[in-house]
Amino acid sequence: MKQLDFSTFPILETDRLVLRRLSLEDAPVIYQLRSDVEVAALTGKAPFLHINEAIAYINKIDNLINNHESIYWVASYKGDAAMIGAACLWNFDIQNETVEIGYELLPEFQGKGIMVEIITCILRYAFEVMGIKTIVAYPSSDNPPSVKLLEKMGFKIASSDHQNMHVNVPGMLTFILTSYQ
């Protein structure tokens, strides 16, 4: 894996979407995503109760990007800056050239192939630009659409010897991807 440097943020594009840096203007959508009780249950996190939590989250993500510890893209349609979802690469393990992927999409945009488009773009970036060798994901077993998405993207259930960083979160599955077609 190459030395991580996100000082020039990589803006990515797909046919329909722009993947850009998170900004404070995205706070209402972050709040909407992170205050959903069902989504929070699937991620093992407490739901946000106030918009200030979304602002603090944005500031935290910004610091992680500035410290080259994570990269977090906001997805929006081309020609419209409104956030519809997000995806990130984080938990970098430079020695093992491994990174974790996470993603979220507003409910009204689910089932339209948007997340496939986002993840395809990010996988290409991770493998081709960053030099990642393995990408891991930890969906909840209670989230069949997420599991199905990962399987469609070529991820496989990890063998028992693959370390699960989320071992303390009940119901989390471990998926890995070691190549991108």
ABEGO torsion letter per residue (X at the ends): XBBBBAABBBBBBBAABBBBBBBAAAAAAAAAAAABAAAAAAAGBBBBABAAAAAAAAAAAAAAAAAGABBBBBBBBBGBABBABBBBBBGBBAAAGBBBBBBBBBAAABGAGAAAAAAAAAAAAAAAAAGBABBBBBBBAABAAAAAAAAAAGBBBBBAABBBAAAABBGBBBBBBABBX
